[in-house]
Amino acid sequence: MARTISSDARKKDTREKIELGGLVVKAGLRFEKRALLLGALIELQQRLANDANERDRLIAIGSEAFGNDRE
């Protein structure tokens, strides 16, 4: 049974990574260097930690890109 749980967790993790990769493509960043993407994400994490309004602003931009209220 532990093997099933591990397999299910692995499948969930894989699906999440695929979805996150899809966000990179949707943002038009498919051909950017991985170092640039990682740097941008690290900077974003720092901005979110220091600016409460930045999170709301970026959620609005992302929701518009999705065409709905999806988070």
Jmol script that loads the backbone (N, CA, C; Angstrom):
load data "model"
ATOM      1  N   MET A   1       0.828  -1.201   0.000  1.00  0.00           N
ATOM      2  CA  MET A   1       0.000   0.000   0.000  1.00  0.00           C
ATOM      3  C   MET A   1       0.873   1.265   0.000  1.00  0.00           C
ATOM      4  N   ALA A   2       1.986   1.241   0.709  1.00  0.00           N
ATOM      5  CA  ALA A   2       2.881   2.399   0.732  1.00  0.00           C
ATOM      6  C   ALA A   2       3.369   2.720  -0.672  1.00  0.00           C
ATOM      7  N   ARG A   3       3.534   1.687  -1.469  1.00  0.00           N
ATOM      8  CA  ARG A   3       3.974   1.885  -2.847  1.00  0.00           C
ATOM      9  C   ARG A   3       2.917   2.641  -3.647  1.00  0.00           C
ATOM     10  N   THR A   4       1.633   2.355  -3.416  1.00  0.00           N
ATOM     11  CA  THR A   4       0.534   3.034  -4.098  1.00  0.00           C
ATOM     12  C   THR A   4       0.503   4.512  -3.713  1.00  0.00           C
ATOM     13  N   ILE A   5       0.673   4.788  -2.449  1.00  0.00           N
ATOM     14  CA  ILE A   5       0.680   6.174  -1.991  1.00  0.00           C
ATOM     15  C   ILE A   5       1.848   6.928  -2.627  1.00  0.00           C
ATOM     16  N   SER A   6       2.985   6.295  -2.655  1.00  0.00           N
ATOM     17  CA  SER A   6       4.150   6.909  -3.264  1.00  0.00           C
ATOM     18  C   SER A   6       3.917   7.155  -4.753  1.00  0.00           C
ATOM     19  N   SER A   7       3.317   6.194  -5.418  1.00  0.00           N
ATOM     20  CA  SER A   7       3.025   6.321  -6.841  1.00  0.00           C
ATOM     21  C   SER A   7       2.013   7.441  -7.079  1.00  0.00           C
ATOM     22  N   ASP A   8       0.983   7.510  -6.241  1.00  0.00           N
ATOM     23  CA  ASP A   8      -0.021   8.570  -6.370  1.00  0.00           C
ATOM     24  C   ASP A   8       0.597   9.943  -6.124  1.00  0.00           C
ATOM     25  N   ALA A   9       1.455  10.031  -5.131  1.00  0.00           N
ATOM     26  CA  ALA A   9       2.119  11.305  -4.833  1.00  0.00           C
ATOM     27  C   ALA A   9       3.017  11.711  -5.990  1.00  0.00           C
ATOM     28  N   ARG A  10       3.704  10.744  -6.570  1.00  0.00           N
ATOM     29  CA  ARG A  10       4.578  11.024  -7.710  1.00  0.00           C
ATOM     30  C   ARG A  10       3.773  11.506  -8.909  1.00  0.00           C
ATOM     31  N   LYS A  11       2.627  10.878  -9.158  1.00  0.00           N
ATOM     32  CA  LYS A  11       1.762  11.289 -10.267  1.00  0.00           C
ATOM     33  C   LYS A  11       1.239  12.707 -10.052  1.00  0.00           C
ATOM     34  N   LYS A  12       0.850  13.004  -8.824  1.00  0.00           N
ATOM     35  CA  LYS A  12       0.359  14.347  -8.500  1.00  0.00           C
ATOM     36  C   LYS A  12       1.466  15.386  -8.701  1.00  0.00           C
ATOM     37  N   ASP A  13       2.669  15.055  -8.250  1.00  0.00           N
ATOM     38  CA  ASP A  13       3.805  15.956  -8.404  1.00  0.00           C
ATOM     39  C   ASP A  13       4.118  16.191  -9.883  1.00  0.00           C
ATOM     40  N   THR A  14       4.093  15.135 -10.665  1.00  0.00           N
ATOM     41  CA  THR A  14       4.358  15.245 -12.102  1.00  0.00           C
ATOM     42  C   THR A  14       3.315  16.114 -12.774  1.00  0.00           C
ATOM     43  N   ARG A  15       2.057  15.914 -12.448  1.00  0.00           N
ATOM     44  CA  ARG A  15       0.973  16.707 -13.039  1.00  0.00           C
ATOM     45  C   ARG A  15       1.144  18.187 -12.702  1.00  0.00           C
ATOM     46  N   GLU A  16       1.502  18.473 -11.455  1.00  0.00           N
ATOM     47  CA  GLU A  16       1.706  19.865 -11.027  1.00  0.00           C
ATOM     48  C   GLU A  16       2.840  20.514 -11.821  1.00  0.00           C
ATOM     49  N   LYS A  17       3.916  19.788 -12.035  1.00  0.00           N
ATOM     50  CA  LYS A  17       5.056  20.321 -12.790  1.00  0.00           C
ATOM     51  C   LYS A  17       4.677  20.579 -14.244  1.00  0.00           C
ATOM     52  N   ILE A  18       3.883  19.692 -14.828  1.00  0.00           N
ATOM     53  CA  ILE A  18       3.414  19.892 -16.200  1.00  0.00           C
ATOM     54  C   ILE A  18       2.559  21.152 -16.286  1.00  0.00           C
ATOM     55  N   GLU A  19       1.670  21.335 -15.326  1.00  0.00           N
ATOM     56  CA  GLU A  19       0.818  22.529 -15.313  1.00  0.00           C
ATOM     57  C   GLU A  19       1.651  23.803 -15.165  1.00  0.00           C
ATOM     58  N   LEU A  20       2.658  23.766 -14.305  1.00  0.00           N
ATOM     59  CA  LEU A  20       3.522  24.937 -14.133  1.00  0.00           C
ATOM     60  C   LEU A  20       4.299  25.244 -15.403  1.00  0.00           C
ATOM     61  N   GLY A  21       4.754  24.210 -16.088  1.00  0.00           N
ATOM     62  CA  GLY A  21       5.425  24.409 -17.375  1.00  0.00           C
ATOM     63  C   GLY A  21       4.489  25.041 -18.390  1.00  0.00           C
ATOM     64  N   GLY A  22       3.228  24.654 -18.344  1.00  0.00           N
ATOM     65  CA  GLY A  22       2.230  25.251 -19.235  1.00  0.00           C
ATOM     66  C   GLY A  22       2.075  26.738 -19.006  1.00  0.00           C
ATOM     67  N   LEU A  23       2.247  27.166 -17.773  1.00  0.00           N
ATOM     68  CA  LEU A  23       2.173  28.599 -17.476  1.00  0.00           C
ATOM     69  C   LEU A  23       3.308  29.359 -18.146  1.00  0.00           C
ATOM     70  N   VAL A  24       4.482  28.758 -18.178  1.00  0.00           N
ATOM     71  CA  VAL A  24       5.630  29.384 -18.846  1.00  0.00           C
ATOM     72  C   VAL A  24       5.312  29.560 -20.332  1.00  0.00           C
ATOM     73  N   VAL A  25       4.735  28.540 -20.942  1.00  0.00           N
ATOM     74  CA  VAL A  25       4.375  28.608 -22.355  1.00  0.00           C
ATOM     75  C   VAL A  25       3.296  29.669 -22.570  1.00  0.00           C
ATOM     76  N   LYS A  26       2.267  29.672 -21.729  1.00  0.00           N
ATOM     77  CA  LYS A  26       1.161  30.632 -21.865  1.00  0.00           C
ATOM     78  C   LYS A  26       1.653  32.070 -21.728  1.00  0.00           C
ATOM     79  N   ALA A  27       2.673  32.275 -20.909  1.00  0.00           N
ATOM     80  CA  ALA A  27       3.236  33.611 -20.712  1.00  0.00           C
ATOM     81  C   ALA A  27       4.136  34.039 -21.870  1.00  0.00           C
ATOM     82  N   GLY A  28       4.367  33.139 -22.829  1.00  0.00           N
ATOM     83  CA  GLY A  28       5.208  33.475 -23.977  1.00  0.00           C
ATOM     84  C   GLY A  28       6.697  33.394 -23.680  1.00  0.00           C
ATOM     85  N   LEU A  29       7.058  32.597 -22.686  1.00  0.00           N
ATOM     86  CA  LEU A  29       8.459  32.515 -22.260  1.00  0.00           C
ATOM     87  C   LEU A  29       9.110  31.177 -22.585  1.00  0.00           C
ATOM     88  N   ARG A  30       8.515  30.420 -23.463  1.00  0.00           N
ATOM     89  CA  ARG A  30       8.975  29.067 -23.786  1.00  0.00           C
ATOM     90  C   ARG A  30      10.445  29.037 -24.197  1.00  0.00           C
ATOM     91  N   PHE A  31      10.910  30.031 -24.920  1.00  0.00           N
ATOM     92  CA  PHE A  31      12.252  29.972 -25.478  1.00  0.00           C
ATOM     93  C   PHE A  31      13.283  30.769 -24.676  1.00  0.00           C
ATOM     94  N   GLU A  32      12.889  31.254 -23.520  1.00  0.00           N
ATOM     95  CA  GLU A  32      13.851  31.963 -22.661  1.00  0.00           C
ATOM     96  C   GLU A  32      14.758  30.960 -21.963  1.00  0.00           C
ATOM     97  N   LYS A  33      15.923  31.421 -21.577  1.00  0.00           N
ATOM     98  CA  LYS A  33      16.861  30.559 -20.865  1.00  0.00           C
ATOM     99  C   LYS A  33      16.310  30.216 -19.483  1.00  0.00           C
ATOM    100  N   ARG A  34      16.604  29.003 -19.050  1.00  0.00           N
ATOM    101  CA  ARG A  34      16.126  28.556 -17.733  1.00  0.00           C
ATOM    102  C   ARG A  34      16.649  29.444 -16.613  1.00  0.00           C
ATOM    103  N   ALA A  35      17.895  29.924 -16.738  1.00  0.00           N
ATOM    104  CA  ALA A  35      18.468  30.787 -15.701  1.00  0.00           C
ATOM    105  C   ALA A  35      17.678  32.091 -15.593  1.00  0.00           C
ATOM    106  N   LEU A  36      17.233  32.628 -16.732  1.00  0.00           N
ATOM    107  CA  LEU A  36      16.434  33.849 -16.715  1.00  0.00           C
ATOM    108  C   LEU A  36      15.099  33.593 -16.016  1.00  0.00           C
ATOM    109  N   LEU A  37      14.458  32.489 -16.357  1.00  0.00           N
ATOM    110  CA  LEU A  37      13.167  32.165 -15.744  1.00  0.00           C
ATOM    111  C   LEU A  37      13.308  31.974 -14.238  1.00  0.00           C
ATOM    112  N   LEU A  38      14.336  31.248 -13.833  1.00  0.00           N
ATOM    113  CA  LEU A  38      14.541  31.037 -12.401  1.00  0.00           C
ATOM    114  C   LEU A  38      14.836  32.352 -11.698  1.00  0.00           C
ATOM    115  N   GLY A  39      15.669  33.178 -12.302  1.00  0.00           N
ATOM    116  CA  GLY A  39      15.964  34.484 -11.716  1.00  0.00           C
ATOM    117  C   GLY A  39      14.719  35.340 -11.568  1.00  0.00           C
ATOM    118  N   ALA A  40      13.875  35.323 -12.585  1.00  0.00           N
ATOM    119  CA  ALA A  40      12.629  36.097 -12.532  1.00  0.00           C
ATOM    120  C   ALA A  40      11.711  35.573 -11.428  1.00  0.00           C
ATOM    121  N   LEU A  41      11.641  34.267 -11.282  1.00  0.00           N
ATOM    122  CA  LEU A  41      10.787  33.688 -10.238  1.00  0.00           C
ATOM    123  C   LEU A  41      11.327  33.981  -8.847  1.00  0.00           C
ATOM    124  N   ILE A  42      12.634  33.949  -8.690  1.00  0.00           N
ATOM    125  CA  ILE A  42      13.227  34.281  -7.392  1.00  0.00           C
ATOM    126  C   ILE A  42      12.959  35.745  -7.047  1.00  0.00           C
ATOM    127  N   GLU A  43      13.124  36.622  -8.033  1.00  0.00           N
ATOM    128  CA  GLU A  43      12.837  38.035  -7.787  1.00  0.00           C
ATOM    129  C   GLU A  43      11.359  38.243  -7.458  1.00  0.00           C
ATOM    130  N   LEU A  44      10.492  37.532  -8.157  1.00  0.00           N
ATOM    131  CA  LEU A  44       9.064  37.623  -7.875  1.00  0.00           C
ATOM    132  C   LEU A  44       8.765  37.203  -6.442  1.00  0.00           C
ATOM    133  N   GLN A  45       9.374  36.119  -6.007  1.00  0.00           N
ATOM    134  CA  GLN A  45       9.155  35.658  -4.631  1.00  0.00           C
ATOM    135  C   GLN A  45       9.569  36.733  -3.630  1.00  0.00           C
ATOM    136  N   GLN A  46      10.678  37.401  -3.901  1.00  0.00           N
ATOM    137  CA  GLN A  46      11.152  38.462  -3.009  1.00  0.00           C
ATOM    138  C   GLN A  46      10.200  39.659  -3.027  1.00  0.00           C
ATOM    139  N   ARG A  47       9.719  40.015  -4.207  1.00  0.00           N
ATOM    140  CA  ARG A  47       8.773  41.133  -4.296  1.00  0.00           C
ATOM    141  C   ARG A  47       7.486  40.831  -3.550  1.00  0.00           C
ATOM    142  N   LEU A  48       6.996  39.601  -3.706  1.00  0.00           N
ATOM    143  CA  LEU A  48       5.754  39.227  -3.028  1.00  0.00           C
ATOM    144  C   LEU A  48       5.922  39.264  -1.518  1.00  0.00           C
ATOM    145  N   ALA A  49       7.102  38.917  -1.047  1.00  0.00           N
ATOM    146  CA  ALA A  49       7.362  38.943   0.393  1.00  0.00           C
ATOM    147  C   ALA A  49       7.417  40.365   0.934  1.00  0.00           C
ATOM    148  N   ASN A  50       7.738  41.329   0.060  1.00  0.00           N
ATOM    149  CA  ASN A  50       7.941  42.707   0.519  1.00  0.00           C
ATOM    150  C   ASN A  50       6.836  43.682   0.118  1.00  0.00           C
ATOM    151  N   ASP A  51       5.891  43.258  -0.706  1.00  0.00           N
ATOM    152  CA  ASP A  51       4.883  44.195  -1.215  1.00  0.00           C
ATOM    153  C   ASP A  51       3.536  43.500  -1.344  1.00  0.00           C
ATOM    154  N   ALA A  52       2.658  43.752  -0.382  1.00  0.00           N
ATOM    155  CA  ALA A  52       1.353  43.089  -0.361  1.00  0.00           C
ATOM    156  C   ALA A  52       0.511  43.441  -1.588  1.00  0.00           C
ATOM    157  N   ASN A  53       0.642  44.639  -2.116  1.00  0.00           N
ATOM    158  CA  ASN A  53      -0.148  45.055  -3.276  1.00  0.00           C
ATOM    159  C   ASN A  53       0.293  44.369  -4.563  1.00  0.00           C
ATOM    160  N   GLU A  54       1.546  43.960  -4.615  1.00  0.00           N
ATOM    161  CA  GLU A  54       2.077  43.325  -5.816  1.00  0.00           C
ATOM    162  C   GLU A  54       1.344  42.019  -6.106  1.00  0.00           C
ATOM    163  N   ARG A  55       1.023  41.250  -5.089  1.00  0.00           N
ATOM    164  CA  ARG A  55       0.304  39.982  -5.258  1.00  0.00           C
ATOM    165  C   ARG A  55      -1.047  40.227  -5.927  1.00  0.00           C
ATOM    166  N   ASP A  56      -1.807  41.183  -5.420  1.00  0.00           N
ATOM    167  CA  ASP A  56      -3.125  41.490  -5.992  1.00  0.00           C
ATOM    168  C   ASP A  56      -3.008  41.974  -7.434  1.00  0.00           C
ATOM    169  N   ARG A  57      -2.018  42.810  -7.709  1.00  0.00           N
ATOM    170  CA  ARG A  57      -1.816  43.336  -9.058  1.00  0.00           C
ATOM    171  C   ARG A  57      -1.511  42.210 -10.042  1.00  0.00           C
ATOM    172  N   LEU A  58      -0.645  41.306  -9.636  1.00  0.00           N
ATOM    173  CA  LEU A  58      -0.263  40.209 -10.519  1.00  0.00           C
ATOM    174  C   LEU A  58      -1.381  39.182 -10.684  1.00  0.00           C
ATOM    175  N   ILE A  59      -2.167  38.963  -9.644  1.00  0.00           N
ATOM    176  CA  ILE A  59      -3.331  38.077  -9.761  1.00  0.00           C
ATOM    177  C   ILE A  59      -4.308  38.640 -10.782  1.00  0.00           C
ATOM    178  N   ALA A  60      -4.509  39.946 -10.773  1.00  0.00           N
ATOM    179  CA  ALA A  60      -5.415  40.576 -11.743  1.00  0.00           C
ATOM    180  C   ALA A  60      -4.907  40.376 -13.176  1.00  0.00           C
ATOM    181  N   ILE A  61      -3.621  40.545 -13.372  1.00  0.00           N
ATOM    182  CA  ILE A  61      -3.034  40.349 -14.704  1.00  0.00           C
ATOM    183  C   ILE A  61      -3.202  38.894 -15.145  1.00  0.00           C
ATOM    184  N   GLY A  62      -2.893  37.960 -14.262  1.00  0.00           N
ATOM    185  CA  GLY A  62      -3.009  36.538 -14.588  1.00  0.00           C
ATOM    186  C   GLY A  62      -4.440  36.113 -14.843  1.00  0.00           C
ATOM    187  N   SER A  63      -5.367  36.621 -14.047  1.00  0.00           N
ATOM    188  CA  SER A  63      -6.774  36.279 -14.239  1.00  0.00           C
ATOM    189  C   SER A  63      -7.263  36.765 -15.595  1.00  0.00           C
ATOM    190  N   GLU A  64      -6.831  37.945 -15.986  1.00  0.00           N
ATOM    191  CA  GLU A  64      -7.202  38.467 -17.293  1.00  0.00           C
ATOM    192  C   GLU A  64      -6.632  37.587 -18.412  1.00  0.00           C
ATOM    193  N   ALA A  65      -5.402  37.121 -18.244  1.00  0.00           N
ATOM    194  CA  ALA A  65      -4.781  36.254 -19.237  1.00  0.00           C
ATOM    195  C   ALA A  65      -5.513  34.920 -19.363  1.00  0.00           C
ATOM    196  N   PHE A  66      -6.012  34.405 -18.234  1.00  0.00           N
ATOM    197  CA  PHE A  66      -6.791  33.175 -18.260  1.00  0.00           C
ATOM    198  C   PHE A  66      -8.188  33.415 -18.817  1.00  0.00           C
ATOM    199  N   GLY A  67      -8.652  34.653 -18.729  1.00  0.00           N
ATOM    200  CA  GLY A  67      -9.996  34.977 -19.209  1.00  0.00           C
ATOM    201  C   GLY A  67     -11.070  34.650 -18.194  1.00  0.00           C
ATOM    202  N   ASN A  68     -10.660  34.479 -16.931  1.00  0.00           N
ATOM    203  CA  ASN A  68     -11.630  34.203 -15.869  1.00  0.00           C
ATOM    204  C   ASN A  68     -11.018  34.527 -14.515  1.00  0.00           C
ATOM    205  N   ASP A  69     -11.646  34.075 -13.453  1.00  0.00           N
ATOM    206  CA  ASP A  69     -11.177  34.357 -12.106  1.00  0.00           C
ATOM    207  C   ASP A  69     -10.315  33.236 -11.541  1.00  0.00           C
ATOM    208  N   ARG A  70      -9.756  32.416 -12.388  1.00  0.00           N
ATOM    209  CA  ARG A  70      -8.921  31.300 -11.952  1.00  0.00           C
ATOM    210  C   ARG A  70      -7.670  31.834 -11.248  1.00  0.00           C
ATOM    211  N   GLU A  71      -7.235  31.159 -10.196  1.00  0.00           N
ATOM    212  CA  GLU A  71      -6.038  31.585  -9.454  1.00  0.00           C
ATOM    213  C   GLU A  71      -4.839  30.821  -9.889  1.00  0.00           C
TER     214      GLU A  71
END
end "model"
wireframe off; spacefill off
backbone 0.3
color backbone group
